[in-house]
């Protein structure tokens, strides 16, 4: 562009000088001035014009260079996670991506399965990860870095993915138990787990469930409906369950918590059925403006009831509570026989995001403890001694699809 501008400018000057030269030559001839003197004068003028053109070109080039440097300086740098390169989240194992159509379902369920490298999958533990709204299997894997822990500790990770056709923001229908909504999502996920466990030989007594936000809401529904399938559950920034029946009431629960007694809602969900218990880790940010922190306290009360550590009035029994503090967070442990059964982690500066995750990925924050490491630490000692093949569907016992 600089060369073109210089050429255009110089050409214009030369044409102007030629016109002026002819006019001046006629005037000087009439005045008796010799032609060689005129040639010398115009030669000097041409040299001056050429020098001026070069100066303009240098000025334009300098301005372009300065503008480019200013643009580069103004461009924000590519953000990296505080815990290492983002690419490391994909780890060194194998990714299997596919769609699974559960028996009786009309829409397939997309999923990603991560297997750590160099290990036999027979009797391998499985962690099921349920993403939140506006997330995908990829962003959830990237932000939580659960695959890195899978490589380190030798477990598989399953990432079911909600369809944008099922919900425009890819939210799970945790508040709607109908088979056309959340009930069908529960059915599809249970069937997918059964199919993969049969194919890869996963340890059915060590299948664990974790979710964020709407994913945590669906994890609660799975824990209540299919307790025999999971050894423990982790709920991060999740809503309390049992009250919401629609999108509007779900938003109300998220923002204000339950209006009814949390324990009474648990008993209504079980409807007199025997429940085998479900160890639960609950993680909540105190600065969360999407899911109010009161939900975490209500979830803790609900899982104390589900684990037989509270009576119908919410009075704790047979439980030893312990509180400890870390850097910016507090742990409340409710233990039985020396083992934590319900653990509540409150993170003071955390908003609606995965604690200690990759903060370059939306809905993940570098604030707080590493939630992924905390979750696996809680899961690792838990095992489901008697694995059931049945689950509850719309209040009735239904045979799981395999």
Residue pairs with C-beta under 8 A, 6 or more apart in sequence:
1 64
2 57
2 60
2 61
2 64
3 57
5 56
5 57
5 60
6 53
6 54
6 56
6 57
6 60
9 53
9 56
10 49
10 50
10 53
13 49
13 52
13 53
14 46
14 49
17 42
17 45
17 46
17 49
21 38
21 42
24 38
24 42
25 35
25 38
28 37
28 38
29 35
79 359
79 360
80 86
80 360
81 358
81 359
81 360
81 366
82 359
82 366
83 145
83 356
83 358
83 366
83 370
86 142
86 358
86 360
86 361
88 145
88 148
89 141
89 142
89 143
89 145
89 147
89 148
89 358
90 141
90 142
90 147
91 114
91 116
91 147
91 148
91 150
91 151
92 116
92 117
92 151
93 114
93 115
93 116
93 117
93 147
93 150
93 151
94 114
94 115
94 117
95 112
95 113
95 114
96 112
96 113
96 114
96 115
97 110
97 111
97 112
97 113
97 137
98 110
98 111
98 113
99 108
99 109
99 110
99 111
100 108
100 109
100 110
100 111
100 188
100 191
100 192
100 195
101 107
101 108
101 109
102 109
102 187
102 188
102 191
102 192
102 401
103 191
103 401
104 187
104 401
105 184
105 187
105 188
105 191
107 163
107 165
107 166
109 160
109 161
109 163
109 185
109 188
109 189
109 192
110 137
110 160
110 161
110 163
111 137
111 158
111 159
111 160
111 161
111 192
112 137
112 138
112 141
112 158
112 159
112 161
113 156
113 157
113 158
113 159
113 196
114 141
114 146
114 147
114 150
114 156
114 157
114 158
114 159
115 121
115 156
115 200
116 150
116 151
116 154
116 155
116 156
117 151
119 154
121 156
121 200
121 201
121 202
122 200
122 201
123 201
123 202
123 203
124 154
124 155
124 156
124 200
124 201
124 202
124 203
125 154
125 155
125 156
125 202
125 203
125 206
125 207
125 208
125 379
126 155
126 156
126 157
126 158
126 193
126 196
126 197
126 202
126 203
126 206
126 207
126 208
127 146
127 150
127 155
127 156
127 157
127 158
127 208
127 209
127 210
127 375
127 376
127 379
128 157
128 158
128 160
128 189
128 193
128 207
128 208
128 209
128 210
128 230
129 140
129 141
129 144
129 146
129 157
129 158
129 159
129 210
129 211
129 215
130 160
130 172
130 189
130 209
130 210
130 211
130 212
130 215
130 216
130 218
130 219
131 137
131 139
131 140
131 159
131 161
131 162
131 170
131 211
131 212
131 215
132 140
132 171
132 211
132 212
132 213
132 214
132 215
132 216
132 237
132 363
133 167
133 169
133 170
133 171
133 213
133 214
134 169
134 170
134 362
134 363
135 143
135 170
135 212
135 215
135 362
135 363
136 161
136 170
137 159
137 160
137 161
139 361
139 362
139 363
140 159
140 212
141 147
141 157
141 159
142 358
142 361
143 354
143 357
143 358
143 361
143 362
143 363
143 364
144 354
144 357
144 358
144 364
144 371
144 372
145 357
145 358
145 372
146 157
146 372
146 376
147 157
149 155
149 372
149 373
149 376
150 156
150 157
153 376
153 380
155 206
155 376
156 200
156 202
158 192
158 193
158 196
160 188
160 189
160 192
161 170
162 170
162 171
162 172
162 185
163 170
164 170
166 173
166 185
167 173
171 214
172 182
172 185
172 214
172 215
172 217
172 218
173 181
173 182
173 185
173 218
174 182
174 214
174 216
174 217
174 218
174 220
174 221
174 239
174 241
174 244
174 250
175 182
175 217
175 239
175 244
175 245
175 246
175 247
175 249
175 250
175 253
176 182
176 183
176 245
176 246
177 183
177 221
177 394
178 184
178 394
179 187
179 393
179 394
182 218
182 221
183 393
183 394
185 218
186 218
186 221
186 222
186 225
186 226
186 391
186 393
187 393
187 401
189 218
189 222
190 222
190 226
190 229
190 391
190 400
190 401
191 400
191 401
191 402
193 207
193 229
194 400
194 401
194 402
195 402
196 202
197 204
197 207
198 402
204 229
204 384
204 387
205 231
205 383
205 384
205 385
205 387
206 231
206 382
206 383
206 384
207 229
207 230
207 231
207 384
208 230
208 231
208 232
208 233
208 234
208 379
208 382
209 219
209 222
209 223
209 230
209 232
209 233
209 234
210 216
210 219
210 233
210 234
210 235
210 236
210 375
211 217
211 218
211 219
211 234
211 235
211 236
211 238
212 236
212 237
212 238
212 354
212 363
213 236
213 237
213 238
213 290
213 291
213 352
213 363
215 238
216 235
216 236
216 237
216 238
216 239
217 238
217 239
217 241
217 250
219 233
219 234
219 235
219 238
220 233
220 235
220 238
220 241
220 299
221 241
222 229
222 230
222 233
223 230
223 233
223 278
223 280
223 306
224 241
224 269
224 270
224 306
224 392
225 391
225 392
225 393
226 388
226 391
226 392
226 400
227 275
227 276
227 277
227 278
227 388
228 276
228 384
228 386
228 387
228 388
228 389
228 390
228 391
229 384
229 387
229 388
229 391
229 400
230 278
230 384
231 279
231 379
231 382
231 383
231 384
232 278
232 279
232 280
232 281
232 378
232 379
232 382
233 278
233 279
233 280
233 281
234 280
234 281
234 282
234 283
234 375
234 378
234 379
235 280
235 281
235 282
235 283
235 299
236 283
236 284
236 354
236 355
236 371
237 283
237 284
237 285
237 288
237 290
237 291
237 352
237 353
237 354
238 282
238 291
238 295
238 296
238 299
239 250
239 253
239 254
239 291
239 295
240 253
240 257
240 258
240 262
240 265
240 295
240 298
240 299
240 302
241 265
241 269
241 299
241 302
242 258
242 260
242 262
242 265
242 266
242 268
242 269
242 302
243 249
243 253
243 258
243 259
243 260
243 265
244 250
244 252
244 253
252 259
253 295
254 290
254 291
254 292
254 295
255 290
255 291
255 292
256 292
256 294
257 292
257 294
257 295
257 298
258 265
258 295
258 298
261 314
262 298
262 299
262 301
262 302
262 305
262 314
263 301
263 302
263 305
263 310
263 312
263 313
263 314
264 312
265 302
266 302
266 305
266 306
267 305
267 312
271 395
273 392
275 306
276 384
276 386
276 388
277 306
277 307
277 308
277 341
278 303
278 306
278 307
279 307
279 340
279 341
279 342
279 378
279 382
280 299
280 300
280 303
280 306
280 307
280 341
280 342
280 343
281 343
281 345
281 374
281 375
281 378
282 296
282 299
282 300
282 303
282 342
282 343
282 344
282 345
283 296
283 345
283 347
283 355
283 371
283 374
283 375
284 291
284 293
284 295
284 296
284 344
284 345
284 346
284 347
284 350
285 293
285 346
285 347
285 349
285 350
285 351
285 352
285 353
285 355
285 365
285 367
285 368
286 293
286 346
286 347
286 348
286 349
286 350
287 348
287 349
287 350
287 351
288 350
288 351
288 352
289 351
289 352
290 351
290 352
291 352
293 346
296 344
296 346
297 344
300 332
300 334
300 342
300 344
301 310
301 314
303 342
304 310
304 314
304 316
304 319
304 334
304 342
305 312
305 314
307 336
307 341
307 342
308 318
309 316
309 317
309 318
309 319
309 334
309 336
309 341
309 342
310 316
310 317
310 319
311 317
316 334
318 336
319 334
319 335
319 336
319 341
320 334
320 335
320 336
321 332
321 333
321 334
321 335
322 332
322 333
322 335
323 330
323 331
323 332
323 333
324 330
324 331
324 333
325 331
326 369
327 369
328 347
328 348
328 349
328 367
328 368
328 369
329 345
329 346
329 347
329 348
329 355
329 368
329 369
330 345
330 346
330 348
331 343
331 344
331 345
332 343
332 344
332 345
332 346
333 340
333 342
333 343
334 340
334 341
334 342
334 343
334 344
335 341
339 381
340 378
343 378
345 355
345 369
345 371
345 374
347 355
347 367
347 368
347 369
349 367
349 368
350 365
350 367
350 368
351 365
351 367
352 363
353 359
353 363
353 364
353 365
353 367
354 363
354 364
354 365
354 371
354 372
355 365
355 367
355 368
355 369
355 370
355 371
355 374
356 365
356 366
356 367
356 368
356 369
356 370
356 371
356 372
356 373
357 364
357 365
357 366
357 370
357 371
357 372
358 364
358 366
359 365
359 366
359 367
389 399
389 400
389 402
390 397
390 398
390 399
390 400
391 397
391 398
391 400
392 398
